[in-house]
């Protein structure tokens, strides 16, 4: 039984550390391509959603007549726009999951296998 605070013996690895493997892989073209693909989706989707959200806020504050327009019974444009905020959030999440499964995951899996292969060699 080891005493509290006692140093555990660690075997020295002869190969590169996980950090070194990550640094090497992060400099490769596959990793740069993965980042480029992610940014190509994330930035436009984020900007689009923010424009939609800010439009909703602006209309609620400065276009009250438009937002108070009755559509059906007591349901007005403001209520519909508010509910569409939730719908758009779920649509974007579904779209991203679908898109990432086709565009990001295969490339990320390849990179992960390379990194795990390099890490196993060092163990």
Phi, psi and omega in degrees: 000128182280141177288153178298132178084357180289146179286138175269141178284135179239131177283139179280136177269142180273340183264188181289152177284170178299323179297318179294322178296316178300314180300321179293313182293323181294342177269356183276161184293327178299318180293318177297322178294320178299315179296320179297315179298316180299313181295325179297333176268309191296315184295309178298320180295318179294315179297315179300315180294319181295321177298315179299316181293315180293325175300318177300314180296314181298315180297321178296328182271323188238358177232055186296323179299316178296314182292332179275000180299124179286132179259303178217118179059235179269007180272122180247177182300321181300316180295317179297314178299320179298315178293326178293338174298316178294315180300314182295326177297314180291324178295316179296318179297316178296315181301315180297315180300317179295313182295315181297324178298329180269322190256324185261314188300316179299318179291319178296322177296317178300315180296317180298317179296321177298315183292317178294323177297318178291324180289324180294325179298325184278344183285000000 
